[in-house]
Amino acid sequence: MNKIKKLKQLPLKPSSFAILVSVIGFELVIVAIYLGSILLTGEPYPPFDMNGQMTIPSFLQAFYLFGIGSIALILLVTEPRSKLPPSAGFKLAIAILLLYATLDEIFEIHLQLDDWFAGIEKGDWMGIYLGVFSMTPLVWYKDVRRLWRVYRQEMLIVLLGLGLLIVGGLGAELFKGWFRLFVGLLFDHDFILFFAEKVRVAIEEFSELLGETLILYGIFLFVKKRHRRRKFFQSSPRPT
């Protein structure tokens, strides 16, 4: 039996789902405080404003993005010649994109870019960002395919997180005009229309938080399995 077959038979240690559930629970608390404060006072409590800059939700998203980018950078530095997927180019691209996204989440750089580049509106940058992030797995398709073959469970969690991030986050932003029109056709009370928009923001931001949480969790499992894989190959006796 070769090493790969032995590796597949290794029992996986139970992951700490309690941490994942606790983090998601904290994110739901943020949503509850955000919407509850609007219902009580008409305005979101500033530290928990899900549509604000440099708030708890904003810093939490930045922390997730920084964590993912840092893991890619650490793997790039500690494994410069590793034959295990992903390649150095893929890790470098992920590190650059996610560390930039961290700064953008904190300082909202994309809101300033339309002032620097004539002819490009604020909404156009979302399409540009989405295009750049979508091109990454296409350019490094071989890395994605190898990761899928070796780390399928972890990839499924990451893909689920990406799906929530794109469909829930970007989708809620791209179709907010249709949402407002639909709510306006059903209700004509000003506060209901106002609160419905805040609910849409909460859905968008929570989807992004949850998506990034699952991505970071999937990458944590990937690093954990990678470490066990390396230890297994180092401890296995070489054939004579």
Backbone torsions as a table, in degrees:
resi	resn	phi	psi	omega
1	MET	NA	125.4	-177.5
2	ASN	-79.1	177.0	-174.5
3	LYS	-66.1	-35.9	-178.9
4	ILE	-63.7	-43.3	179.4
5	LYS	-65.3	-39.6	177.2
6	LYS	-63.3	-40.1	-178.6
7	LEU	-63.2	-38.9	-179.7
8	LYS	-65.8	-22.9	-179.2
9	GLN	-90.4	-3.4	179.5
10	LEU	-67.5	131.4	178.1
11	PRO	-69.9	132.8	177.9
12	LEU	-81.4	133.0	177.6
13	LYS	-70.0	142.9	-179.7
14	PRO	-62.9	132.2	180.0
15	SER	-79.9	156.2	-178.5
16	SER	-84.0	84.0	178.1
17	PHE	-69.2	-20.9	-179.8
18	ALA	-61.1	-38.6	178.9
19	ILE	-65.6	-44.8	179.1
20	LEU	-60.3	-46.5	-179.6
21	VAL	-63.9	-39.0	179.6
22	SER	-64.6	-41.4	179.3
23	VAL	-64.2	-45.1	178.7
24	ILE	-63.5	-38.3	176.6
25	GLY	-61.4	-40.8	177.8
26	PHE	-63.6	-38.6	177.9
27	GLU	-65.0	-37.4	176.2
28	LEU	-66.8	-34.1	176.2
29	VAL	-63.6	-40.6	177.4
30	ILE	-59.3	-44.8	178.1
31	VAL	-60.8	-44.3	-178.7
32	ALA	-63.0	-42.6	179.2
33	ILE	-66.3	-41.4	-179.7
34	TYR	-60.9	-52.8	-178.5
35	LEU	-72.7	-37.3	179.5
36	GLY	-63.6	-41.5	179.5
37	SER	-65.8	-33.1	177.2
38	ILE	-68.4	-40.9	178.6
39	LEU	-64.7	-36.5	-175.7
40	LEU	-81.0	-40.3	-172.9
41	THR	-118.9	-11.7	-177.1
42	GLY	87.9	-6.2	179.7
43	GLU	-136.7	148.2	177.9
44	PRO	-71.6	144.8	174.5
45	TYR	-64.6	118.4	-168.7
46	PRO	-48.2	-45.9	-178.8
47	PRO	-64.2	-21.5	-177.9
48	PHE	-111.6	17.7	178.8
49	ASP	-66.9	113.6	-176.3
50	MET	-77.7	-6.7	177.7
51	ASN	-116.2	18.1	-177.0
52	GLY	-105.6	172.7	179.2
53	GLN	-104.6	138.2	179.8
54	MET	58.4	46.3	174.3
55	THR	-109.9	177.1	179.6
56	ILE	-59.1	-47.0	177.1
57	PRO	-61.5	-38.2	-179.8
58	SER	-65.5	-46.0	179.3
59	PHE	-67.1	-32.4	178.6
60	LEU	-66.3	-44.0	176.6
61	GLN	-63.2	-41.7	178.5
62	ALA	-61.4	-38.7	178.3
63	PHE	-62.6	-43.2	178.7
64	TYR	-62.2	-47.9	-178.7
65	LEU	-63.1	-40.9	178.5
66	PHE	-64.3	-39.8	178.8
67	GLY	-61.7	-44.9	-179.9
68	ILE	-65.4	-46.4	179.3
69	GLY	-64.0	-37.4	-179.8
70	SER	-67.7	-39.2	177.9
71	ILE	-61.3	-43.7	177.8
72	ALA	-61.8	-40.5	-179.5
73	LEU	-68.5	-40.5	178.7
74	ILE	-63.7	-42.7	177.3
75	LEU	-63.2	-37.0	178.6
76	LEU	-64.0	-40.7	-177.0
77	VAL	-76.6	-40.8	-174.7
78	THR	-83.6	-17.8	-179.3
79	GLU	-129.1	61.9	-174.8
80	PRO	-65.4	-26.9	-176.9
81	ARG	-124.1	23.8	-177.9
82	SER	-68.1	139.9	176.2
83	LYS	-89.4	-7.8	177.5
84	LEU	-75.1	144.7	176.7
85	PRO	-70.8	150.7	3.5
86	PRO	-88.9	171.6	-178.8
87	SER	-74.6	168.5	-179.9
88	ALA	-64.0	-37.8	179.5
89	GLY	-63.2	-40.9	179.3
90	PHE	-65.7	-43.6	179.8
91	LYS	-64.9	-39.4	178.8
92	LEU	-64.9	-42.7	-179.9
93	ALA	-62.9	-44.9	179.3
94	ILE	-63.2	-41.9	-179.5
95	ALA	-62.1	-46.1	-178.8
96	ILE	-64.7	-47.3	-177.8
97	LEU	-62.6	-44.7	-175.8
98	LEU	-75.2	-34.8	177.3
99	LEU	-70.0	-34.5	173.4
100	TYR	-66.5	-41.7	179.0
101	ALA	-61.9	-31.1	176.2
102	THR	-62.2	-48.4	178.9
103	LEU	-64.0	-38.6	-179.7
104	ASP	-65.7	-36.9	179.7
105	GLU	-66.5	-36.9	-178.2
106	ILE	-78.7	-47.6	-172.8
107	PHE	-102.2	-2.4	179.6
108	GLU	50.2	56.9	-178.1
109	ILE	-60.9	-35.1	-175.9
110	HIS	-63.2	-23.9	178.2
111	LEU	-74.8	-16.2	-179.8
112	GLN	-98.9	-15.3	-173.4
113	LEU	-66.2	-30.4	-179.4
114	ASP	-68.1	-21.0	175.9
115	ASP	-79.1	-23.6	-178.2
116	TRP	-90.1	-29.6	-177.1
117	PHE	-118.5	112.1	-178.3
118	ALA	-68.6	142.5	175.9
119	GLY	89.6	-4.9	179.3
120	ILE	-113.9	121.6	-179.5
121	GLU	-90.2	170.7	-176.8
122	LYS	-60.6	-40.4	-178.5
123	GLY	-67.7	-24.8	-178.9
124	ASP	-67.8	-28.5	-176.5
125	TRP	-68.0	-27.1	177.5
126	MET	-63.9	-42.9	177.0
127	GLY	-64.8	-38.5	178.7
128	ILE	-65.8	-45.7	178.4
129	TYR	-60.2	-45.8	-179.0
130	LEU	-62.9	-38.6	178.1
131	GLY	-64.0	-42.5	179.9
132	VAL	-64.4	-45.9	-179.4
133	PHE	-67.4	-32.7	179.8
134	SER	-72.7	-30.4	-178.8
135	MET	-71.7	-26.0	-175.9
136	THR	-58.7	-52.4	178.6
137	PRO	-67.4	-23.5	178.3
138	LEU	-74.2	-41.9	178.9
139	VAL	-65.5	-40.6	-179.7
140	TRP	-106.1	50.2	-177.2
141	TYR	-61.1	-38.8	-179.3
142	LYS	-62.9	-37.3	177.6
143	ASP	-64.1	-44.6	180.0
144	VAL	-62.6	-40.8	-179.8
145	ARG	-65.4	-42.3	179.2
146	ARG	-68.1	-38.8	176.8
147	LEU	-63.4	-37.7	179.4
148	TRP	-64.8	-37.3	-178.9
149	ARG	-72.2	-35.7	-173.2
150	VAL	-96.5	-35.9	-175.3
151	TYR	-124.7	58.5	-172.2
152	ARG	-66.1	-44.7	-179.4
153	GLN	-60.4	-45.1	-179.5
154	GLU	-66.0	-38.5	178.6
155	MET	-65.4	-36.8	178.6
156	LEU	-62.7	-41.0	178.8
157	ILE	-66.0	-42.7	178.5
158	VAL	-63.7	-42.8	179.4
159	LEU	-65.3	-37.0	175.6
160	LEU	-62.1	-42.8	177.6
161	GLY	-63.5	-42.4	177.5
162	LEU	-62.3	-39.6	179.1
163	GLY	-61.8	-44.1	177.7
164	LEU	-64.8	-38.9	-178.9
165	LEU	-65.0	-41.5	-176.8
166	ILE	-80.1	-51.9	-175.7
167	VAL	-70.8	-48.7	-177.6
168	GLY	-76.2	-44.3	-177.0
169	GLY	-77.8	-65.6	-178.1
170	LEU	-67.4	-35.3	179.3
171	GLY	-62.6	-43.6	179.4
172	ALA	-64.3	-30.8	179.0
173	GLU	-77.6	-43.3	-176.4
174	LEU	-68.8	-32.9	-176.2
175	PHE	-105.5	22.0	-179.0
176	LYS	-66.2	-30.1	177.1
177	GLY	-63.4	-44.3	177.2
178	TRP	-65.8	-36.9	179.0
179	PHE	-62.8	-46.1	-179.9
180	ARG	-63.1	-39.8	178.5
181	LEU	-63.5	-43.4	-179.3
182	PHE	-63.9	-45.5	179.5
183	VAL	-65.9	-37.8	179.3
184	GLY	-64.3	-30.4	177.4
185	LEU	-73.2	-27.1	-177.5
186	LEU	-89.2	-34.1	-175.2
187	PHE	-131.7	152.2	176.2
188	ASP	-126.9	8.0	177.9
189	HIS	-82.5	131.1	-174.3
190	ASP	-59.8	-44.5	-177.2
191	PHE	-67.6	-36.5	178.2
192	ILE	-63.3	-42.5	178.0
193	LEU	-64.3	-41.5	178.9
194	PHE	-63.4	-47.4	-177.5
195	PHE	-69.4	-34.6	177.8
196	ALA	-61.1	-37.7	177.4
197	GLU	-65.9	-38.2	178.3
198	LYS	-67.9	-34.7	175.7
199	VAL	-64.9	-40.5	177.9
200	ARG	-61.3	-42.5	177.7
201	VAL	-62.4	-41.7	-180.0
202	ALA	-63.2	-41.3	178.3
203	ILE	-63.7	-44.3	179.9
204	GLU	-61.1	-51.0	-176.0
205	GLU	-70.3	-37.4	177.9
206	PHE	-66.4	-38.6	177.1
207	SER	-61.1	-39.9	178.0
208	GLU	-66.8	-44.4	178.6
209	LEU	-60.8	-47.9	-178.3
210	LEU	-65.1	-41.4	178.5
211	GLY	-61.7	-44.6	179.5
212	GLU	-67.9	-34.1	176.6
213	THR	-61.8	-46.5	-180.0
214	LEU	-66.7	-37.9	177.7
215	ILE	-62.4	-47.1	179.8
216	LEU	-63.8	-38.1	178.8
217	TYR	-66.1	-43.0	177.6
218	GLY	-62.2	-39.7	178.4
219	ILE	-68.8	-35.7	175.0
220	PHE	-60.0	-44.0	177.7
221	LEU	-65.1	-36.5	177.6
222	PHE	-61.8	-47.2	-179.9
223	VAL	-64.1	-39.3	179.8
224	LYS	-63.6	-47.0	178.8
225	LYS	-66.7	-36.6	179.0
226	ARG	-62.6	-41.2	178.7
227	HIS	-64.6	-41.6	179.0
228	ARG	-67.3	-36.5	178.0
229	ARG	-63.1	-43.9	-179.1
230	ARG	-65.4	-41.9	178.8
231	LYS	-64.5	-37.1	-179.5
232	PHE	-65.2	-45.2	-178.8
233	PHE	-68.6	-32.7	179.9
234	GLN	-73.0	-31.9	-177.6
235	SER	-87.4	-17.7	-178.1
236	SER	-72.0	136.3	179.3
237	PRO	-66.8	137.4	178.4
238	ARG	-77.0	144.2	179.4
239	PRO	-66.4	141.9	-178.9
240	THR	-100.5	NA	NA
